[in-house]
Amino acid sequence: MKLIYSLGVVLYTALIYVAFPFSQKARSWTQGRRKWISRLSEYSNSERPTIWFHCASLGEFEQGRPLIEKIKERSGETRILLTFFSPSGYEVRKNYEKADLVLYLPPDTPGNAKRFIRLAKPDKAIFIKYEFWYNYLEQLQKSKIPVYLVSGIFRKTQPFFRSYGGFFRKHLAGFTHFYIQDENSARLLKESGIDQYTVCGDTRFDRVHEISLAAADNEIVEGFRCNEKTVVAGSSWPPDEEIITRYINTNPDKLKWIFAPHEIDEANINRLVNLIKVPAIRYSKADEGELQASKVLIIDNIGLLSSVYKYASIAVIGGGFGKGIHNILEAATWGIPVMFGPNYNRFREAVQLIKHGGAYSFTSYDDFRTILDRFINEDNFLEKSGKSSFSFIKKNLGASEIICSDILTKNC
């Protein structure tokens, strides 16, 4: 089975090279890995302790970030080696100042894993949430290097817990300790004979709370809102936007609206503009005279969304009519109610926030209109839902502190 797995990794890598001429993501994936040996060799010339963090992509990095920063704060001599699997993580965070070296993770072959561990010489390794690379885990175990999974979450449908999952369960056996999000994950691990775990929640709560505390004022957004009730549509996709813009066009005098679409290429922005039949303005072309007269503001650059929620009365999170919703915690931390489409059940925080009274799902335009009208017409309902969002965030803070204290004091 190990041979089949490793051959699968080689085949996957070969297919990415085949896609090289046709895909920017494939080009980034391959080009970014070309000099990993020389870069890692240069980095390894130090006697300072190293903790290796691996994240699949940007979302996992944001989960690991509070822990990285706590470790750097408390153990300044410790170096951080940060690796990514996906270009969407590496290309955004390749210059992250708290890491001493940022790399793409080389493909998980036995040779790459052996060479990587020998050059990196990590004292401890930390994988975030879903990362299970068999050859790296096996090499870490052979080298007697402690490896931890942070913010892990498990479901019965995963291969580890299937009747055919013996090989995959060996992935789990390679971990020194699991820091997991919930009791269901603990039960699944225990039933598989694994008891080295701590249930401590999700570090993303710490991260979104930190972002909210550091959020800067935005004069353009503030000038647009002008103290009116405002809805922010964050990471929106066309199915979300069709419902939202139908409401806007049907109710042109209700609320102000801010769109931060998931895709901000010119064609997509123009498509969104054409859906809107009320005065709208793009963030990049904001004019003070037009801001207050506009009913819709379209954020057409990246990096602003988490702080734009500061000005929201209500948030609508995109993705719920596709593969799944985007980050709802960035909005909820501001103490506002959150709405999203029907495909949210894989997201533990969404299920819990609905139960907590801070989030609402809609499956159609009529659902959306009913929920939103209630927020508009019932101030008590809006206020109560917002308080529920904030209390949900507050009660889930602290995972990073638990993990940091534990890992820094562990000898194994």
N, C-alpha and C positions, 0 to 999 in steps of 0.2 A: 504493500500500500504506500509506503514511503517513496518507493521508486516511481509509482504512478503519480503521486502528488508532485514530486520534483520535476517529472517530465511535463506535467500540466503547467507548472510555473514557466518552464522553458518555452513551451508552445505559446503561452499567453504573451511572453516577452517577444517572441518572434512575430506574432500578429501585430503587436504595437509597432515594431520596426517596419512591417509591411505598410501600416497606415501612415508612416512618417511623412510621405509627400502630400498627403491629403488632409491631415488633421493637425491643427496647431497644438492641441493637447498632447497628441502623440509625439510631436517634435519636442515639446517642452519635457515630456517624460523621458525621452531617450537622451537628448542633449544634456539635460541636467544631471544625468548619472555618469557621464563620460569620464570625469576626472575625480571620482569619489575616492579612489585609492590614494592618489597624490595629496588630495586635500586632507584626508583622514590621517595620512602618514605625518604630514606637517603638524597637524593638531595634536598628535599623540606624544609629541616630545615635551612632556611635562610630568612632574611628579604629583601634581595636585589631584585630589580625588575627582572623579567624574560620575555624574548621574546621566544616564541616557534616557531621554524621553522620545517615544515614538507615537506619532499621531497619523491617522489615515489622511485627514484633510483639515480644512480650516475649522470646521465645527468641533472636531475633537481637540484641536489645538486650544480653542477657547475654553474647553472643559479642563484641559491640563494647565492652562496659563496661571490660574490662581495658585496652584501648587508650585509651579516653577518659581514664581515670584516670592512666595513664602520661603522656599528653600534658599534662594539667593539672599534674602534678607537675613536669615538666621545663620546661614553657613556660607559666608561670602567667598571663602577659599574654594568652594566646590564649583567645578566647571559643569556647564550644561551642554550636552550634545543633543541636538534636536533633529529628528528625522521625520520626513513626510513620505507617504506613498503617492499622493495625488498632487498634480500641478496646482490645483486650486488652493491647496494649503501652502506649498513651498513658494510659489511665485508671490504670494501676498506677504508671507512672513520670513522670507529668506534673509532679511536684515533685522530681525527681531533682536533688540539690544540686550536682552537678558540671557541670550544663548551665546555660548562661546564659539559654536560652530553649528550651522544649519545645512543639512544635506537631504537629498532624496535617499530613501532606503533602497539599496541594491536589491534586485530580484532574489527571492527566497530560495536559492539553490544551496546545497551543502557547502560548495566551495566559497560562495560569497559570504555565507554566514560565518564560516570558520575564519576567513580573512578579516571580515569586518570586526568581529569580536576581538581578534588578536591585535588589530591596530587600535581600536577604540579603547580597549582596556577599561570598560566601565566598572565601577565599584558596585553600582546598582542599576537596574533597568526598570523603566516604568512605561507600560503600554496603556493607552487610553481607550477605554470603552469596548471596542470590538476587535482589536488587533490580535490575531492568532496566527503567527507565522511559525510553522512547525520546525523548520531547520534552524531558525534563530533561537527558538525556545530550547531546542535540543542542545545547541551549542552553548547557550548560557548555562544550562543545567550541567553539562559536562565540565564547564569551566568554574562551576560552583559560584556563580554570580547570582545574587538574589534578583528576582524579577517579580514585579507587582502589576496587577491590573487595577486601574483606577476608574471609578464611575462605571463599573461593569454592570450590565443588565442582561439577564438571560430569560429565554422563553422556551417553552416545551417543544416548539416547532423547530428549534435549531438542531443541526445534525448531532451535536454532543449527546442529546438525550433520546435519540432514535435507537431502534434495535440494532441498526447497522453502524452505530456511532463509535465503536471501539477505538478506531484510529483517531477520530476527532477528540475523544476524551483524553487521549494522550497529550493533546495540546494543553488541556487544562492542567494535567499533572505536572507540566513544566513550570507552573507559577508557584512562587513562594507564598504569596498571600493575595487574596482578592478583597478589594474595597468596593462593595457593591451598593446598588441603589435601593433595593427593596427586599422584602421578606420572601417574595416569590422566587427571586433569584437564589436566595439562601437555601430555600427548600430544594430547588433543583440541584444545586451543588451537593447538598447533604445526601440526597438520594443517590447521587453518583459516587459517594464515598469520599467527598472532599469537605473538610471541615475547617480549613485555614482561610476563613473569611471574616470580614467585619461589615455589617450593614451600617452605612453612614451617610447615604444620600448621594446627591448629584452635585459635583463641584460647579456646574453651570450656574446654579443659584448664586454662588459667591461671586462669580464673574459678572453677571448682569447687574448685581447690586453695586459692585465696584465701578462699573461703567456709569451707572446712574449718578453716583456720588461725584464723579469727575467730569460729568457732561458740561460742556461750555454753552453759554447762551448763543442763540442764533438770531441775529437781528432781522434777517430776511424772513424766516419762519414766524418770528414774533410779530413783525409788521404785517404779514399776511393774515395771521390768526385774528389779531385785533380784539382779543378777549371774547371771541365768539366760540360756541361749542364747535369742536373740530374733530373730524374722523381721519385717522391715518390708516391708509391701506398699505401695509408693509409687505415687501417681497411678493407683490401681486403678479398673477398670471392672467392670460386672457379670459378664462372662464370666470375668475373672481371679478375681473374688471367689467365684464359684460353685465353682471348682476348689479354691481355698484353703480356703474354709469347709468343704467336704466333708472335706478332710484334717483340719482342726481338730476337727470333730465326730466323726470316726472315731478320732482319736488325742488325746483330751482332756487327757492328762497330758504330752504332748510339747510342749516349747518354750513361749515366750510370743510373742504376736503383736501387732503394731501395724499398723493400717490408716490410711493417709492417702488417702482416696478422691479421685478427680479432681473429682467433683461433691460439694459439701458442703451442698446444700439439705436441708431437714428431711425431705422425702419420701425422698431417697436414703439418708440416714443411717438412717432407720427401716427401710428395705428391707434394708440391710446388717445392722442389729441383729437383724432377724427371721431372717436366715440362720444366725446363730451360736447354737449350743445349749450353749455353755459360759459361765461368768461373764464378762461384758464390761462395760466402763465407757467413757463418753464423756469426752474430754479436758476439755471445758467444765464437766463435772459431777464432776470427779475429787475423791474423798474419800480421805484418807490411809488410813483403815481398810479401804476397799474395794480400793485399788490393788493391794496385794500378793496379795489373794485372787482377783483377776481374772486371767483368762488372755488376755484381748483388750482392747487399748486402741484406741479409735477417735478419731483426730484430726479434730475437726469445725470447725477454723478453718484459715485460710491462713497461709503464711509460715513454717511450722515444719519442713517436710519435710527440707530440706537438712541441718538440724542434728540431726534425729531419727535420721538414718542413723548418727550417732556412736554410738548405742547398739545398733546392729544387729550380729548375727552373720552374717546372710544377708539379701539384699534381693531382693524380687520386684517387678519394674517392670511397671506396667500398660500397656495399649494394644495388646499384641501379638496380640490376637484381633480388632482393629479396623483402623483406618487405619495404625497403626504405633506403636511403643513410645515411651514418654516418656523423660525424661532419665536415662540409665543412669550417666553420669559422676559425678553428684552422689553416688551410692552408692559407685561403684568407688573414688573418691578416699579413702574411709575404709579401704581395704584389706580389703574383704569381697567374697565371690563374689556374682554377680548372676544372677538368673533372669528369663526373660520368654517371652512367647508367640511364635508362629511368624512373625508379620509384622514381621520386623526387617531384611530384606535391603536395604532402601533406606538403612539407617543404617550408614554406614561404621564408626563406632566400635563398633557391636554386632558386626559381622562380624569385626572385628579382635580384639575382646576375647574372643570365642569361640575364635579361633585361638590367642590368647595363654594360654588356660586359665583365664580369670577369669570367664567367663560361660557359661551353659547355657540352651538353649531347650527348651521343652516344648510339645507339641501336644495333650496330653490329660491327664486326671487321673492315669492310670497313669504317664505320663512324669514328671509333677510329683512323684508319690509316690516313684518310684525315685531321682530326683536328690536330693530332700530327705532321704530316709532315709540315703542315702550320706553326706550332710553331717553328719547326726546321729550316725551310727555310726562314722564314720572321721574322727577328729580330724586326722590327717595330710592327708587330702583337703581338709578344710575350710581348714586353715591354708595349704596349698599354693595353693589357688584364690584365697584372700584376698591372698596375697603377689603372685600373678600380676596381680590387679586393680591393686594399688598400683604395681607396677613398670610396668604399661601407662600409667598416668597420668603417672608420673614421667618416662618416656622421651619423652612428648609435650608436656612443658612448654616454654615459651620462645617461642612464636609472637608473642606480644604485644610482647616485647622487640625481636625482629627487625623487626617492622613499624613500631613506634614510632621506633626509631633511623633507619630508612630514610626514613620519611615526613617527619620533622622536618628531615632534612638534604637532602631533595630540593628542587631549585629548579623542577622541572617534574613 
